[in-house]
């Protein structure tokens, strides 16, 4: 982030706040005849937000859930983007249980030139 003063008295200008942030996470748990795997990704930048999640479970009894949420707002000189992703997987066989949970979150906050 670079901060600089403009020619105007008492005005602070953000010269470079555009960044691109990617958060990729995944985890796998394997045990016996069960397995659970999840992954999540989120991206946020000026004017966009992207979130994705996946979950997989194998066993006698399985449960898989994915949830994503994105928000993009622009008001006057302010720009805000947020992306959240969550994945959950649970697998059970007899007395063996495997679980996997992954979350990812990205946020962008910018001040646009008037």
N, C-alpha and C positions, 0 to 999 in steps of 0.2 A: 504494500500500500504506500503510495506517495502522497504527501500532503504539501500544498504550496499556497502561497498568498497571491491573490490577484492584485490588480492595480487599484481596486476599490478598497477604501478604508474599512476595516473590521469585517471583511468577507474572507472566509476560508473556503478554498476550492479543493475538491478531491480530483486529482489529476489522473490517477490510475487506480480504480477500485474493481475493475472487471477481472474476476478470477474464475477459474473453472475448477471445481472440486468434485472429485469422484471418490466415493467410499464403497469399496467392494469387500464383502465379508462372506465367508462360508465356513461351515463346520459339518463334519460327518462323524457319527458315532456308530460303530458296528459291534455287535456282540451276539454270539450264538446264531439263532435263526431270525434275528430282527435287525433292522437298520433304519436309521433316520438321518435325513440330510436336508439342509436348508441353505439358501443364498439370498442376498438382498443387495440392491444397488440404488444409489440416489445421486442425482445431479441437480445443481441449482445455479442459475446465472441470471444476467440481466434479461428479464422478460420470459424466462422459461424455468420449468421445474419438471424433472422426470424421476419416477420411482418405479422399481420393479422388484418382485419377490417370487421365489419358488420354494416349494417344499415337497419332500418325497419320503414315504414311509413304507416299509414292507415287514410283514409279520402276520400273526393270527388276527390281531385287532390293531387297526391303524387309525390315525387322526392326522389331518394336515390342514393348515390354515395359512393364508397369505392375506396381507392387508397393506394397501398403499394409500397415501394422501398427498396431494400437491396443492400449493397455493401460490398464485402470482398476483401481486397488487402493484399498481402504479398510481401515485397520488401527487400531483404537483411535481416537485423536484425529487421526490423519494421513490425508490424502486425496491420491492421486497419479493423474494422468491424463497419457497421452502418446500422440501421434498422429504417424505418419510416412508420407509418400507420396513415391514416386519414379516417374518416367516417362522412358523412353528410346525414341527413334525414329532409325532409320538408313535412308537411301534411297540406292541406287547405280544409275547408268545410265552405261554406257561408262566414261569417266574422271572422271565427276562424282559426288561423294559429299557428302551433307548429313547432319548429325547434330544432334540436339537432346536435351538432358537437363535435366530440371527436378526439384528436390526441395523438399519443404516439411516442416517439423517444428514441433510445438507441444507445450508442456509446462505442466502446472498442478500446483502443490504447495500444499496448504493444511493448516492446523491447525484442527480443529473444536473447538467449545466442549464441554467435558466435561459 
